[in-house]
Amino acid sequence: MMAPNAVPDASPAPLAVAVVLEAQGCAEWIACVLADLCAGPSARLVALRREPASASPPLSPFLAYAAQDQARVAQAPDPMAFVPFADLLARLPVLASVPEAPAQPADVVLDFGHGAAEPAACGVWSFRFGDARPVLAGETYFAELTGGATSCALTLRAERADGTSVVLAASQCHVNDLSLWRTRAPVAWKARALVRRALQRLQQRGPAAFCSAHWARGFRFIEAPFDRFFADPFLFVHQGQTWLFVEDWDWAVGKAIISAAPVREDLTLGPLVTVLETPYHLSNPLVFAEGGEIFLIPETLAMRRVEVYRCVSFPDQWTLHCVPLDDIDIADACVLKDGDAWWMCAAVQDFGGNGWDELHLFRAPALCGPWTPHPDNPVVSDVRAARPGGRMWMENGRLHRLVQDCAGRYGSGLGIFQTVPALDAPYVQDQCAVLNSFDFAMNGVHAYDAAGGIEAVDGRQYQVALGRFRADWPFPRWFGRH
């Protein structure tokens, strides 16, 4: 699923790069980025615009701590040292002759400000140190340090004129639990390197390097229409064509239906088809074939039951086949047939629980039951390793299941666990792998599937919306709409 690489020219021209800075100056590492641009050869600086500083500086206790910590441990050269604009001009006199607006449209805009840059052919590039832009008045990585995190995220992303974004580079970096400066400084130097590498890659390979709709990690980003979101992807191959089934949420209605679309060879989607719509909310469309029939089990928590639908005409005609479990607050039920037995894993809410942290296991002789619960249910009571996150499968006699890690926030990450299921023995699961949402440069990820040589994963990215305008939401996650 990687984007095809373009054939480079024999001698590609330097990229035209415009830069946005805060008016008063910048950090040392950004000054070094400007020096790199002035030196070439991958890029040339065609515009330099200064914007006012943020009107909301950090709290004084934070400023006092950051200054004290920097004075205590900083080493030269200090990437976080403040460089006033006058000093920047003295170091790089060529900047004095650089106009505020480019004579010709820039290939790239590097935005070291607050996100008010004009669009460019290959996007407006900006960094996120964790969830925030690395502006002078920012509190980047302070939450990770004080919250006990062991790693912090660095991402370089490009915002395109159509409102979509591409992750150009991402890295998980060390958190020094004794010093904010020692956490920030290596990340800042790495950020300088990421800019240089990304510009070189773009110059050598052209827009197909990553300025198409492909993520740097090989996934094509598919964004829902403005008034909806897609989640819970499941893939199904029908007559040689791979289809993507999703929860299709409508903000105006306040609930979701199940929709599906064919996946083209370039990983774009064909026309979206309504698969199943009910008066109540539907999600988690587990679609599978068994005995020559195609079945669909959506989450129907709103009805407090599990519903199994059978396909009448693929992909948009289904009939209710059976209700194997009723009068139970059950979410994200996933089933798997193993020999003569069917297994079901699901999150169950007991007495007003939130459904994130307890897993129930069931066994049945047939898809429609009767389903027998494990006597020790819930077999897992752990917000990091309970709720299902996608399809189950058998491998080497062990049941493998995807789980949602909801510690800290819903959709914090995904994990793979394996077990030997049985009703007459204690349930024990072993961890195989874990994935943090920041590995996908997203604020949340909670479902994965693969079929037909294609992988699909959902991701959450916070945005602020004003009319039809959308931009990434730079503030902490609890202020975002998702």
C-alpha positions as CSV (number, residue, x, y, z in Angstrom):
1,M,0.0,0.0,0.0
2,M,3.0,2.3,-0.3
3,A,2.6,5.1,-2.8
4,P,4.5,4.5,-6.1
5,N,7.7,6.5,-6.2
6,A,8.1,8.9,-9.1
7,V,11.2,8.7,-11.3
8,P,13.4,11.5,-10.3
9,D,14.8,14.0,-12.8
10,A,18.5,14.0,-13.5
11,S,19.0,17.3,-11.7
12,P,15.9,18.3,-9.8
13,A,15.5,22.0,-9.0
14,P,15.6,23.2,-5.4
15,L,12.2,23.5,-3.8
16,A,10.7,26.9,-3.2
17,V,10.1,27.1,0.6
18,A,8.3,29.8,2.5
19,V,8.6,30.1,6.3
20,V,6.3,31.5,8.9
21,L,7.9,32.6,12.2
22,E,6.6,34.2,15.4
23,A,7.4,37.9,15.3
24,Q,9.8,38.1,18.2
25,G,12.1,35.3,17.1
26,C,12.5,31.6,17.3
27,A,14.2,28.7,19.1
28,E,17.7,27.8,18.2
29,W,16.7,24.7,16.4
30,I,14.4,26.6,14.1
31,A,17.2,29.1,13.4
32,C,19.3,26.1,12.3
33,V,16.5,25.0,10.0
34,L,16.6,28.5,8.4
35,A,20.4,28.2,8.0
36,D,19.9,24.8,6.3
37,L,17.4,26.4,3.9
38,C,19.8,29.2,3.1
39,A,22.6,26.8,2.4
40,G,20.6,24.5,0.1
41,P,20.8,22.5,-2.1
42,S,17.5,20.8,-1.7
43,A,15.5,24.0,-1.1
44,R,15.7,27.7,-1.3
45,L,14.0,30.3,0.9
46,V,11.6,32.4,-1.1
47,A,9.5,34.1,1.6
48,L,9.7,34.8,5.3
49,R,6.6,36.0,7.2
50,R,6.4,36.9,10.9
51,E,3.2,36.6,12.8
52,P,2.2,37.9,16.3
53,A,2.9,35.8,19.3
54,S,0.1,33.9,21.1
55,A,-2.1,36.0,23.4
56,S,-2.3,33.2,25.9
57,P,1.2,32.7,27.5
58,P,1.8,29.7,29.8
59,L,1.2,30.0,33.5
60,S,4.0,31.6,35.4
61,P,4.8,28.5,37.5
62,F,5.5,26.6,34.4
63,L,7.7,29.4,33.0
64,A,9.6,29.5,36.2
65,Y,10.1,25.7,36.2
66,A,11.1,25.6,32.6
67,A,13.6,28.5,33.0
68,Q,15.1,27.0,36.2
69,D,15.4,23.5,34.5
70,Q,17.0,25.0,31.4
71,A,19.5,27.0,33.5
72,R,20.4,23.9,35.5
73,V,21.0,21.3,32.8
74,A,21.1,22.9,29.4
75,Q,24.2,22.3,27.3
76,A,25.5,24.3,24.3
77,P,24.4,24.4,21.7
78,D,21.0,24.7,23.3
79,P,18.2,24.0,20.7
80,M,15.6,25.5,23.0
81,A,17.5,28.8,23.5
82,F,15.6,31.9,22.3
83,V,17.0,33.7,19.3
84,P,15.6,37.2,18.9
85,F,14.8,38.2,15.3
86,A,17.5,40.9,15.3
87,D,20.1,38.2,16.2
88,L,18.7,35.9,13.6
89,L,19.2,38.7,10.9
90,A,22.8,39.2,12.2
91,R,23.5,35.5,11.8
92,L,21.8,35.1,8.4
93,P,22.0,38.5,6.7
94,V,20.4,37.0,3.6
95,L,17.1,37.0,5.5
96,A,16.8,40.7,5.3
97,S,16.3,40.5,1.5
98,V,13.7,37.7,1.6
99,P,10.2,39.0,0.9
100,E,7.2,38.3,3.1
101,A,5.3,36.8,0.2
102,P,6.8,34.7,-2.6
103,A,6.9,36.1,-6.1
104,Q,5.7,32.6,-7.3
105,P,3.7,30.1,-5.4
106,A,5.8,28.1,-2.9
107,D,6.2,24.4,-3.1
108,V,6.2,24.1,0.7
109,V,5.3,26.4,3.6
110,L,7.1,25.6,6.9
111,D,4.8,27.0,9.6
112,F,6.6,27.5,12.9
113,G,3.7,29.8,14.0
114,H,0.2,29.1,15.1
115,G,-1.3,27.7,11.9
116,A,-2.4,30.7,9.9
117,A,-0.2,30.0,6.9
118,E,-1.3,30.3,3.3
119,P,-1.6,27.0,1.3
120,A,1.2,25.7,-0.9
121,A,1.5,23.2,-3.7
122,C,2.9,20.4,-1.5
123,G,1.2,21.6,1.7
124,V,1.8,23.6,4.8
125,W,4.3,21.7,6.9
126,S,4.2,21.9,10.7
127,F,5.4,20.0,13.7
128,R,3.6,18.6,16.7
129,F,5.5,18.0,19.8
130,G,3.0,15.6,21.4
131,D,-0.4,17.3,20.7
132,A,0.9,20.8,20.5
133,R,2.8,23.1,18.1
134,P,6.3,23.9,19.3
135,V,5.7,27.7,19.7
136,L,7.7,29.9,22.0
137,A,4.8,30.2,24.5
138,G,4.0,26.5,24.4
139,E,4.1,23.9,27.2
140,T,5.2,21.0,25.0
141,Y,5.9,17.7,26.7
142,F,5.2,19.1,30.2
143,A,2.1,16.8,30.4
144,E,4.2,13.8,29.4
145,L,6.9,14.6,31.9
146,T,4.5,15.2,34.9
147,G,2.2,12.3,33.8
148,G,4.9,9.7,34.0
149,A,5.0,8.9,30.3
150,T,8.1,7.0,29.1
151,S,7.9,8.3,25.5
152,C,6.7,11.3,23.6
153,A,5.5,11.8,20.0
154,L,7.1,14.0,17.3
155,T,5.3,14.4,14.0
156,L,5.9,16.4,10.9
157,R,2.7,16.8,8.9
158,A,1.5,18.5,5.8
159,E,-1.9,20.3,5.6
160,R,-3.3,20.4,2.0
161,A,-5.5,23.1,0.5
162,D,-8.5,20.6,0.5
163,G,-8.3,20.3,4.3
164,T,-6.8,16.9,4.4
165,S,-3.4,16.1,6.0
166,V,-0.5,13.8,5.5
167,V,2.0,12.6,8.1
168,L,5.4,13.1,6.5
169,A,7.4,11.7,9.4
170,A,6.8,10.5,12.9
171,S,9.0,9.4,15.8
172,Q,8.6,8.3,19.4
173,C,11.2,9.9,21.6
174,H,12.5,9.4,25.1
175,V,11.0,11.2,28.1
176,N,13.6,12.2,30.7
177,D,11.6,11.9,33.9
178,L,13.9,14.4,35.7
179,S,14.2,17.2,33.2
180,L,11.9,19.0,30.7
181,W,14.9,20.4,28.8
182,R,16.5,16.9,28.5
183,T,13.2,15.7,27.1
184,R,12.8,18.6,24.6
185,A,16.3,19.1,23.4
186,P,16.9,15.8,21.6
187,V,13.4,16.0,20.1
188,A,14.2,19.5,18.8
189,W,17.4,18.4,17.1
190,K,15.5,15.5,15.6
191,A,12.9,17.9,14.3
192,R,15.6,19.8,12.4
193,A,16.7,16.5,10.8
194,L,13.2,15.5,9.9
195,V,12.8,18.8,7.9
196,R,16.0,18.2,6.0
197,R,15.2,14.6,5.2
198,A,11.6,15.4,4.1
199,L,12.7,18.2,1.8
200,Q,15.4,16.0,0.3
201,R,12.9,13.2,-0.3
202,L,10.4,15.5,-1.9
203,Q,13.0,17.1,-4.1
204,Q,14.4,13.7,-5.3
205,R,11.1,11.8,-5.7
206,G,8.6,14.5,-6.5
207,P,5.1,14.7,-5.0
208,A,4.6,11.0,-5.0
209,A,7.2,10.9,-2.1
210,F,4.4,11.6,0.3
211,C,2.4,14.6,-0.9
212,S,-0.3,12.4,-2.4
213,A,-3.0,11.0,-0.1
214,H,-0.6,8.4,1.3
215,W,0.7,8.3,4.8
216,A,4.5,8.0,5.2
217,R,3.8,4.6,6.8
218,G,2.1,3.3,3.7
219,F,-1.6,3.8,4.5
220,R,-3.9,5.9,2.4
221,F,-5.8,8.4,4.6
222,I,-9.6,8.3,3.9
223,E,-11.5,11.1,5.5
224,A,-15.3,11.1,6.0
225,P,-17.5,13.9,4.6
226,F,-17.6,17.0,6.8
227,D,-20.7,16.1,8.7
228,R,-19.8,12.4,9.4
229,F,-17.1,10.2,10.6
230,F,-16.1,6.6,9.7
231,A,-14.9,4.0,12.3
232,D,-14.7,0.3,13.0
233,P,-13.3,-0.8,9.6
234,F,-13.9,-4.4,8.4
235,L,-12.8,-5.8,5.1
236,F,-14.6,-8.5,3.1
237,V,-13.7,-10.1,-0.3
238,H,-16.7,-10.8,-2.5
239,Q,-16.3,-12.2,-6.0
240,G,-12.8,-11.0,-6.2
241,Q,-13.6,-7.5,-5.0
242,T,-12.5,-6.2,-1.6
243,W,-15.1,-4.1,0.3
244,L,-14.6,-1.9,3.3
245,F,-17.5,-1.9,5.8
246,V,-17.6,0.9,8.3
247,E,-19.6,2.5,11.1
248,D,-20.9,5.7,9.3
249,W,-21.8,8.3,11.9
250,D,-24.0,11.3,11.1
251,W,-23.5,14.2,13.5
252,A,-26.9,15.7,12.6
253,V,-28.8,12.5,13.4
254,G,-26.7,11.5,16.4
255,K,-26.3,7.8,15.4
256,A,-24.6,5.6,12.9
257,I,-25.5,3.3,10.1
258,I,-23.4,0.6,8.4
259,S,-22.0,1.6,5.0
260,A,-19.6,-0.1,2.6
261,A,-17.6,0.8,-0.4
262,P,-15.4,-1.2,-2.9
263,V,-11.7,-0.6,-2.5
264,R,-9.9,0.3,-5.7
265,E,-6.4,-0.8,-6.7
266,D,-5.0,2.6,-5.7
267,L,-6.7,2.2,-2.2
268,T,-9.3,4.9,-2.8
269,L,-12.9,4.0,-2.2
270,G,-15.6,3.6,-4.8
271,P,-19.2,4.8,-4.2
272,L,-20.4,4.4,-0.6
273,V,-23.4,2.1,-0.2
274,T,-25.9,2.0,2.7
275,V,-25.6,-1.6,4.0
276,L,-27.9,-1.5,7.1
277,E,-29.9,1.2,8.7
278,T,-32.1,0.9,11.8
279,P,-33.8,3.4,14.1
280,Y,-31.0,2.7,16.6
281,H,-27.3,3.1,16.5
282,L,-25.1,0.6,14.7
283,S,-21.4,0.1,14.7
284,N,-18.6,-2.6,14.6
285,P,-19.8,-4.3,11.4
286,L,-18.2,-7.8,11.7
287,V,-18.9,-9.3,8.3
288,F,-17.9,-13.0,7.5
289,A,-18.8,-16.0,5.4
290,E,-20.0,-19.3,6.8
291,G,-21.7,-22.3,5.2
292,G,-22.1,-20.6,1.8
293,E,-23.8,-17.6,3.4
294,I,-22.6,-14.1,4.3
295,F,-23.3,-12.8,7.8
296,L,-23.1,-9.4,9.5
297,I,-23.0,-8.8,13.3
298,P,-23.2,-5.1,14.0
299,E,-22.9,-3.7,17.5
300,T,-26.5,-3.1,18.8
301,L,-25.8,-2.0,22.3
302,A,-28.7,0.5,22.0
303,M,-31.0,-2.5,21.9
304,R,-29.2,-4.5,24.6
305,R,-28.7,-7.5,22.4
306,V,-26.6,-9.2,19.7
307,E,-28.2,-9.3,16.3
308,V,-27.0,-11.6,13.4
309,Y,-28.0,-10.5,9.9
310,R,-27.8,-12.7,6.8
311,C,-27.1,-11.3,3.3
312,V,-29.9,-11.5,0.8
313,S,-28.2,-9.5,-2.0
314,F,-24.6,-8.2,-1.5
315,P,-23.8,-5.6,-0.3
316,D,-27.0,-3.7,0.6
317,Q,-29.8,-6.2,1.4
318,W,-29.8,-8.1,4.7
319,T,-32.4,-9.8,6.8
320,L,-32.3,-10.4,10.6
321,H,-31.2,-14.0,11.0
322,C,-31.3,-14.5,14.7
323,V,-30.8,-12.8,18.1
324,P,-28.4,-15.1,20.0
325,L,-28.1,-12.9,23.1
326,D,-30.7,-10.6,24.5
327,D,-31.3,-8.4,27.6
328,I,-27.6,-7.7,28.0
329,D,-25.5,-4.5,27.7
330,I,-23.0,-5.9,25.2
331,A,-20.6,-4.1,22.8
332,D,-18.3,-5.0,19.9
333,A,-19.2,-8.7,19.9
334,C,-16.7,-10.7,17.8
335,V,-17.3,-14.4,16.9
336,L,-15.1,-17.1,15.5
337,K,-15.8,-20.8,14.5
338,D,-13.2,-23.3,15.6
339,G,-14.1,-26.9,14.6
340,D,-17.5,-27.7,16.2
341,A,-17.4,-24.7,18.6
342,W,-18.2,-21.0,18.2
343,W,-16.5,-18.5,20.4
344,M,-17.6,-15.0,21.2
345,C,-15.6,-12.2,22.9
346,A,-17.4,-9.0,23.8
347,A,-17.3,-6.1,26.2
348,V,-20.2,-6.2,28.7
349,Q,-21.4,-3.3,30.8
350,D,-22.4,-4.4,34.3
351,F,-24.4,-2.0,36.5
352,G,-23.6,1.2,34.6
353,G,-20.0,0.4,33.7
354,N,-18.5,2.1,30.6
355,G,-17.9,-1.0,28.5
356,W,-14.2,-0.3,28.0
357,D,-12.6,-2.5,30.7
358,E,-14.4,-5.9,31.0
359,L,-14.3,-8.8,28.6
360,H,-16.8,-11.6,28.6
361,L,-16.3,-15.0,26.8
362,F,-19.1,-17.2,25.5
363,R,-19.2,-20.6,23.7
364,A,-21.9,-22.1,21.5
365,P,-22.4,-25.1,19.2
366,A,-23.9,-22.9,16.5
367,L,-23.9,-19.2,15.5
368,C,-27.4,-18.6,16.7
369,G,-26.6,-20.4,20.0
370,P,-27.4,-21.3,22.6
371,W,-24.4,-19.3,24.0
372,T,-22.9,-20.3,27.3
373,P,-21.0,-17.7,29.3
374,H,-17.7,-18.5,30.9
375,P,-18.3,-19.1,34.6
376,D,-15.6,-16.6,35.5
377,N,-17.0,-13.7,33.4
378,P,-15.7,-11.1,33.2
379,V,-12.6,-13.1,32.2
380,V,-10.6,-9.8,31.9
381,S,-11.1,-6.6,33.9
382,D,-8.4,-4.3,32.5
383,V,-9.0,-1.1,30.5
384,R,-5.8,-1.8,28.6
385,A,-6.7,-5.3,27.4
386,A,-10.4,-6.1,27.4
387,R,-12.6,-4.5,24.8
388,P,-12.4,-6.2,21.3
389,G,-10.7,-4.2,18.6
390,G,-11.4,-6.2,15.5
391,R,-11.7,-9.7,14.0
392,M,-10.4,-12.8,15.8
393,W,-8.4,-15.7,14.2
394,M,-6.9,-19.0,15.1
395,E,-3.2,-19.7,14.6
396,N,-1.2,-22.7,15.9
397,G,-4.2,-23.8,18.0
398,R,-4.5,-20.5,19.8
399,L,-7.2,-17.9,19.5
400,H,-5.8,-14.4,18.6
401,R,-7.8,-11.4,19.3
402,L,-7.4,-7.6,18.8
403,V,-8.0,-5.5,21.9
404,Q,-8.6,-1.8,22.5
405,D,-6.3,-0.1,24.9
406,C,-8.5,2.6,26.5
407,A,-6.1,3.7,29.3
408,G,-6.0,7.5,29.3
409,R,-8.6,7.9,26.6
410,Y,-10.9,5.9,24.3
411,G,-8.8,4.5,21.5
412,S,-5.4,5.0,23.1
413,G,-4.0,2.0,21.2
414,L,-4.4,-1.6,20.0
415,G,-3.0,-4.8,21.2
416,I,-2.9,-8.5,20.1
417,F,-3.5,-11.2,22.7
418,Q,-3.6,-14.9,22.4
419,T,-5.3,-17.6,24.4
420,V,-6.5,-21.2,24.4
421,P,-10.3,-20.7,25.0
422,A,-12.2,-23.1,27.3
423,L,-15.2,-22.9,29.6
424,D,-13.8,-25.4,32.1
425,A,-10.5,-23.6,32.7
426,P,-9.5,-20.2,33.9
427,Y,-9.1,-17.7,31.0
428,V,-5.4,-16.6,30.5
429,Q,-4.3,-14.4,27.7
430,D,-0.7,-13.6,26.6
431,Q,0.3,-10.3,25.0
432,C,1.7,-10.6,21.5
433,A,2.0,-6.9,20.4
434,V,0.9,-3.4,21.3
435,L,0.4,-0.4,19.1
436,N,0.1,3.2,20.3
437,S,-2.2,5.6,18.4
438,F,0.8,7.9,17.9
439,D,2.5,5.2,15.9
440,F,-0.1,6.3,13.3
441,A,0.3,9.9,14.1
442,M,-3.3,10.0,15.3
443,N,-5.0,10.9,18.6
444,G,-6.8,7.6,18.7
445,V,-7.0,4.2,17.0
446,H,-9.3,1.4,18.1
447,A,-10.0,-1.1,15.3
448,Y,-8.0,-3.0,12.6
449,D,-8.8,-5.6,10.0
450,A,-7.0,-7.2,7.0
451,A,-8.3,-9.1,3.9
452,G,-7.6,-9.3,0.2
453,G,-4.0,-8.1,0.7
454,I,-5.3,-4.8,2.3
455,E,-5.1,-3.6,5.8
456,A,-7.5,-1.0,7.4
457,V,-7.3,0.8,10.6
458,D,-9.4,3.7,12.0
459,G,-7.9,6.8,13.4
460,R,-9.0,9.9,15.3
461,Q,-7.7,13.3,14.6
462,Y,-9.1,16.3,16.6
463,Q,-10.1,19.3,14.5
464,V,-11.7,22.6,15.0
465,A,-14.5,23.5,12.5
466,L,-16.0,26.9,11.5
467,G,-18.5,26.4,8.8
468,R,-16.8,24.4,6.1
469,F,-13.3,25.3,7.3
470,R,-11.4,22.6,9.2
471,A,-8.0,22.7,10.9
472,D,-6.2,20.4,13.3
473,W,-7.2,21.2,16.9
474,P,-3.9,22.2,18.6
475,F,-5.2,22.1,22.2
476,P,-5.4,19.2,24.7
477,R,-7.6,16.3,23.6
478,W,-10.3,16.9,26.2
479,F,-11.3,20.1,24.4
480,G,-11.7,18.3,21.0
481,R,-14.8,17.0,19.2
482,H,-14.3,13.4,17.9
